[in-house]
Amino acid sequence: MATVIDKTRSQNDNRPAVSAAERGKRKGDARGGLYKPREPIYPKLAHGRWRAVKWAVLIATLTLYYVTPWIRWGRPDGFPQQAALVDFTGRRFYFFDIQLWPQEVYIFTGLLIGAALALFLTTALFGRLWCGYACPQTVWTDLYIVVERLFEGDRNARMRLDAAPWSFDKAWRKVGKHVAWLGIAFGTGGAWIFYFHDAPTLIRTFWIGQAPMTAYASCALLTATTYIFAGWMREQVCIYMCPWPRIQGAMLDQHSLQVTYLRDRGEPRGSHKKGQSWDGRGDCIDCHQCVVVCPMGIDIRDGSQLECINCGLCVDACDDILGKLNRPTGLIAYDTDAAVAARAGGGKATYKPIRSRTIYYALALTVVSGLTLWSLIARPKADLHVIRDRNPIYVRMHDGAVREGYTLKITNRTFADRRFDVTFDGVLGARLSQPALKSAGISVTAPADQVVSLRVFVTAPPDAERPSSVPGRFTVRSGDVHADAATVFLSGAANPQ
């Protein structure tokens, strides 16, 4: 397993990275350093294609997170007007035109499994693309570093500020940074609770102390975790807390794209002076720019490492230096182990996106996504559940007829009130009735998006030939919306007259 790379760097320190194990040996620690307190990393601002992609993803994901709860969506009166809402009070989940009930947890399960398979497929194809660009820890850490640069400057300025004695200038910069961090953290927690309550209503009640206690507790928890994880722990969350760096090893193979240092082209490395020949040496001038821009504080030239999130910032930094030296770019690039080995052997490097594991992941993702989509599209607008009386099982009337009681649970999943007609089939000559009512037909009004209970009797005429258990079926219908449910009529064979 890759070792944890020493993140200690002075302003002008160009020494190679030292592993935690080696540092522990130097200090006389026989264990080699299993864990060490966090030492600050000062990532330098990178410029280039991959940094631009990260800016775009950061803006898009943060906009999506903060804006979504405020999107209004027209629904009938009495229903939430929020496009995306997890309504625990009403026990519903709303997402634009989609409405899910608690018993439709299988759809949520399909979405979660599909998301996991999509992550597996993405990792097999492109490495830790999620970690480097879209993971919330990465996105919010990037945002916090932006704020840090605004108050304290870039890498060298931040290092000088931390090393300087306390002064008014240092104090206001530090305090301002943390106040801004807390503001972002509070905004993050505040945006989260809007997904569970009507946003315009909650933002009013929150400030006057009339919001639910769960809103205050959730906001406080998200504020604290965002501030601590993105402001203080940063790379330690990825290295020590997140399980994905360990799990992703099972999804990667020699054909997975990863940020790679092309050792065959870069070695032997060393400093280079203007006008000096490039013969007999590699393109790497050991400038350490790939290290100083890394948010994880590692040296990609040490090979594949658990800490690397494949953000591509070292690619931009290296390409920038090589461009100034008029050397070909791509010394650090998204590449595969198979391609590196092929070039080292004089062969042609090719990328193979279609291989056994990607086929398996793609097929599994297609099946799960298809089933989930079919379940969502084909789900009925009404549902019916039948509960048969247990005590007594049935009642024999004075004329020999047999009566059995049922409770019908009718679910109306539409946004309009519906009047359902109820019928029963399966028992010859059976009559459907309601307690204390003698109407010929039975119907019931189910309010929009609600469940209504209906108590009914099924009375069968005397019949010596009828078996003791007869299958039956209830049906409820309202226009083109209908539902049915199977049951049994337990009567015992009627006594012959």
Steps between C-alpha positions, in 0.01 A plus 500: 500500500620847420662688783385836627721765346661763719317827449756718678643752258683821573467784252812412302530131587554297183597173665319186386194393698572279800264222600357472848679168544839648413440800722409270787823304456702818508337590829567159641138387486508126433136498392573735212218745586151354471332838544624853546334828591397706203759736360361782286514479123529819298381413148606752239242630254530307174399623155402283210239277343429277798487790742241661270298177500511495880379862513209411271402194704533695826270777375249255352476274806482783753237679293298180476525442875410851614236586236299176471290547819380837369363368172120522509279241331130538438285242678132512608410701809592324820810338355860622533599748230868409532657307212726282720375421849537216749179544699535292817182647648293402199711189442563584136792576270440752223729554203338717233221278354612192692342418834617201705336337801682321787394158372676575172836463669597256226533797262739673741689172530530476122627859482765436766616175339509670160705788640747253654534308172548825308780590742657155453486535121641853510785387723583203277513730199643825633638429845401719794321757287230541766754572772691757300209702364154436648539361853346745753821489706701604192252768392470669839874472569565674167255772599667543839843526337365773271391697809836431663683644200281811504597578860856363522632482146643208305734230628810704587301784655304256720818329614661833590187609684488182709869532586471869593432617857150612587413851386188693409545411133531129578210509745246662269592271214465188715179616666351610168581166343335301777196726508458444125549126548232493770269697274544247220452213746182658635375553146571135428306379803222749429463385141480138616201552728310672216480162328281375787271802551340761279793738444318839503308403813798355683727796433245720681427271794867406547604850608211552744545168678185332364664245272503130598778404739628249243571793265722672757678176593561402136623846408739505796633153417561583131656833592745334739595214269549727197718741697711222656531273196563766233682752718711297739521133400491521120721222359477303825133433427601334173796311645370381836119532503374425150478129410495563125879521448524143631194371315597653167805276481265214413355696206829604344714298263793566267267662243340755737589862431689660786725800548838350412859619492664367184820378661646370174490851361577699814800310638773561577376823648702800608530876478544656160664823399413708199692388192597169658455190285213259569699201374542215746245626749124510555256788467438531876702793638407415862328838549244352742216703348296180480541467878425858603167509311380166639218540753600166652867596537639198316759454227340331200847395383505244782238300308139409565402591856192459714495874572480606134150619405580537128409869494749571220648817652850351479438446128430873455803601708737271308363600161549865591868445582563284194339765280743760631787262424371431148473131583205275406224504761342190652786390726230465765171400340189287526636167384479128572756259643462285189583792272806593706624141485434479125700814428783385724518180294497686171140412421197713419295634789125452466210566732250214542173631647316180404619213715344237725449708814362803317261272310380343825452839667325643193264202472418509870442876483275460196292228665459685830427831329250335266317325783491817709373708209238238413385488864468877501310522171278196551403565862120524536315822579292312757568211732281262696573288805247259653495402867268210577330475840672253730244478777250375411625352175146491364140519624224258397170679459157363604420400141826310459679779310862569597635850560862606533640845582786683331678833542616661177792745495469708183797718403444793265841604362364776275475870586119503467215360711357183348183304560569128471233236428563174687418153361568143607536193277575132551217366716187403309200704607694701758364841599712796610369733769603751764411495869171684567454578128274322253602677178542282195843634399796592719722797434736713702678831447877488545653845555793599281827337601338324796401154625138429593364199692173332410324227699298255286319166529488221245192279541481171310176299461472149648687251286573142604748458215713808570850416633614636832746743338404689186736751329350843441606841376405854595519773235479877541457722196477872429497569130828375354655462844450161660658249736419149616610258769454126552352353815320184612147433619514253790150368556509130561257291300148624570264250666249362250145614553 
